[in-house]
Amino acid sequence: MKLDGNAIAGPLAEVFGRDVTLAVMTCSGCHESAVIARAMVYVTAMGSVARCPTCDRALLVLGPGPGARIRFSMPGVSSLELTPDEPDAA
């Protein structure tokens, strides 16, 4: 099934400890930068692959590991830009 990058918001939040769908990734293939939410995500029972919206290179791979672990790799990402966490509102 093909979805947008918001489809992996939950698993990425488990990896990074926060929502990163607005983080900017740069593709190592075409060098285009876009937020994770713009990636094309293919979801199967074995995991998810986020692909570059410009050149279709595999950017992120997420899947279940042994036990409760998560397997995560970023084979097609040359850089990832995260904004600082917002301070909690009191």
N, C-alpha and C positions, 0 to 999 in steps of 0.2 A: 504494500500500500504506500502511495506517495503522498506526503504531507509537507507542511512548511516547518521551519526550525522550532516553532513553538511546541511541536510534538515531542521534543526531547527535553523540554523545560524541567520536568520532574527529575529524570535521571541525572541531568547536568547539575541541578541543585544539590543532589546527593553527593556528587563528586566535588563541587566547588563550595558547598555550604551556603549558597545563595542563588538567586535568579541571575543567570548570565545571558539570557536571550538577547539583550541589547549590547553585549560585548562585541567588539569589532574584530573579526578574523581576517587575515590576509592569506589568500590562496598561494601556495608555493608553486603552482603551475602557471596561472595567468596573472598573478600579482594583483588581482582586484581585491578590494576590501569591502566587506559588508557585515552587517550585524548577523549574529547566529540565527535570528528569527527569519532571515531571508533565505537560508539554506534549504535545499530540497532534501527531505528526509524520507528514507525508505525503511519501513518497519516490517520486520518478520519475527517469527517466534524465536529466532536465534539472536536477535538484537536489532540495532538501528544503525544506519549509515547516513551521515549528513554530507551532501554533495554541494560543491560550489554552484551557485546559481548562474554563473557565467560560463564556466568550461566543463562542469560536471565531474571534476576531480573529487575523489573521496577525501573529505576534510576531517571528519570525526567518526569514530567507530565506538559504539557502546553496546555492551552485552552482559549477560549474567556470567559470573565466574563461579568457581566452586563455593559451596556454602552460600553465604549471604554477600559475597564479594561482587564488585562490579568491575568488569574489564573495560578499560577506556584507553583509547589512543587517538592521536591527532596527526595522522600520517601526511596530510596535505595542507597543514597550517604552518605558515612561516612565522606568523606572529599573532598574538592574541592581546587585545587592549581591553583592560577592565577598568571601570571607573571605581573610585573609592566607595566603600559602603557609606550609606547615609547614616548620620547619627540618629539614634532612637529619639523619637519625639517624646517629650516628657509631659 
